[in-house]
Structures are given as C-alpha cells and as structure tokens.
Amino acid sequence: MPAAPKPDILAAFEAAKGFMPTDEGLALYGAAVEAGRLGLPLLEVGTYCGRSTVLLADAARQAGVTALTVDHHRGSEEQQPGWDYHDPETVDPEIGLMDTLPAFRRTLHRAGLEEHVVALVGRSPQIAALWNSPLGLVFVDGGHTDEHAGADYEGWAPHVAEGGLLVIHDVFPEPLDEFTGQAPYRVYLRALESGDFTETSVTGSLRVLRRTRATAAGRR
Ligand SMILES: C[S@@+](CC[C@H](N)C(=O)[O-])C[C@H]1O[C@@H](n2cnc3c(N)ncnc32)[C@H](O)[C@@H]1O
C-alpha cells in the first residue's frame, strides 16, 4: 500500500488553488514518500500556488530531506488572461502580470511546511543548467508545450538517481481539448524509450517511472 497523507496535509492540499485531483495527489504523495527513502532532495517543476508542493514537502519532512520547487510564477500559456485556466486572483494589480508566489507562500505557511521547502524562482531550463546534484524524485508539471516539457525532461531527468522516480503530470495519450496538449505524453514516451525508466504506476494523468540506469548527473 502506498503511504497516505495525514488528514491535515490532505486538507491543506485540497484547500490550495491548483489543478491536481485528489487521486493523482495521493499517487504523487506515495511516490514522494517512497523516493524520500533514498535520502535525496525531491524536486518539482511547476509550483503554481503550492497545491502539489504541500505533498512533496510533507514527504520530504518525513524523510529528513528538502523539497525543491521551480517556477517563474508568471503562469503557463493556458493560465494567462483570456485563456481557460486563468484565475484573475493570480494577477498582481500593480504590474498587471500573474504572480503566484504570494499564494504559494500562504499555502505552505498554512500547512506548516515552510521549513521543508526551497522555492527556486526562475525559468526551469536556466535553473537546471546550474543544477549539479542527484535527486530522489523529479515531478514534471511545468509548461505543457513541447518546448517547455521537453526542456524540463532534458534538464532535470538526468539528475534522478538510480532507483529514484520521475513523475509526469497531464499525460494524455488522446488529446482532451485544445488546452491539454500532448507534450507531457511525448515526454513520457521519451523516458520509456530511453530504456532508463520503467513504469511503476498510472493514476489518471499521472505517471510514475523508476530510473533503472543512472546517468553521470544522477550519481552521488
Ligand atoms: C500546471 S501549473 C503547476 C501546478 C501545480 N503543480 C499544482 O499542483 O497546482 C504549471 C506552472 O509551471 C510554471 N511554468 C511554466 N513554464 C515554466 C518554465 N519554463 N519555467 C518555470 N516555470 C514554468 C507556470 O508558471 C505554472 O505556475
């Protein structure tokens, strides 16, 4: 049985703004607890308002490791004004641009998990280019275009240690609508075709893959 979050953590996840359904959150949590046993940091790409971060942070707390979360906090294409996934409350009225950092900080504070998380604010490929140590888990939930999802895979998946987990969100083998593209699905196929990962679970659009062969970047 995968580990399940305590009721207060689940409540904090469900209270946070975001797009992840509870069944997928539970699968992410189980993967994060399992990956935490490697004693390495857990990293997500795509913080938004911290919904999934709550789960990674609680798993990191239990394992005595740090959760890292990467986002420029300006929103993805489909979250911009005029698009279906836009939330006007995420716009900073002073500058007229999205800024999800304040909501993210409130989410973590309310969940009592601030000290277990390091927020990396910036563009994912720019941060990945500076990154130089192995990770127990990489959760890819950033930009959903081929450019962004592909860069996240190329920048972060090599750092997953042997036995660590690569978790990909919004994997849709069939296109759902014009907003849910298939870039995450193509990344998922690339990971499997690399021969370096095997699938361990499928929950809704969430896929959990285990690294069976380390790259140089993933070695301790
Ligand atoms: C789908 S949301 C993440 C949802 C979040 N994981 C949750 O559970 O609610 C995607 C996030 O990725 C961020 N993002 C998109 N492209 C990015 C990039 N190239 N670098 C950093 N962040 C990016 C957006 O700002 C947005 O907050």
The ligand as a Gaussian input file, in Angstrom:
#p B3LYP/6-31G(d) Opt

LIG

0 1
 C        0.166000      23.389000     -14.209000
 S        0.936000      24.619000     -13.231000
 C        1.595000      23.697000     -11.877000
 C        0.501000      23.170000     -10.987000
 C        0.964000      22.679000      -9.634000
 N        1.937000      21.611000      -9.713000
 C       -0.249000      22.254000      -8.807000
 O       -0.307000      21.109000      -8.328000
 O       -1.174000      23.050000      -8.648000
 C        2.359000      24.980000     -14.200000
 C        3.312000      26.007000     -13.597000
 O        4.525000      25.942000     -14.337000
 C        5.084000      27.231000     -14.425000
 N        5.952000      27.262000     -15.599000
 C        5.606000      27.077000     -16.897000
 N        6.690000      27.112000     -17.679000
 C        7.759000      27.325000     -16.854000
 C        9.163000      27.461000     -17.069000
 N        9.705000      27.366000     -18.293000
 N        9.951000      27.687000     -16.019000
 C        9.426000      27.780000     -14.759000
 N        8.107000      27.649000     -14.501000
 C        7.283000      27.418000     -15.533000
 C        3.899000      28.172000     -14.514000
 O        4.260000      29.468000     -14.052000
 C        2.854000      27.470000     -13.655000
 O        2.791000      28.007000     -12.361000

